[in-house]
């Protein structure tokens, strides 16, 4: 599950709230050990996702770097090439 969490810091344009929420959801799913909580645990699950998303957004706002921002499309192309090499048969 956690393989879907992407690095969100130091990209241009910055991470969107949807990307932050998706990363938080994946994190909570991994910690909880379930992709879909039971009805009984849904409220706790949703609160955890919102708390992790808020903490992630705060972290991204406070992080500083001297490195130039990376381009999302370039990074995606690099990842595709690594995957092509890794999974080539």
Secondary structure, 3 states (H helix, E strand, C coil): CHHHCCCCCCEECCCCHHHHHHHHHHHHHHHHCCCCCCHHHHHHHHHHHHHHHHHHHHHHHHCCCCCCCEEHHHHHHHHHHHHHHHHCC
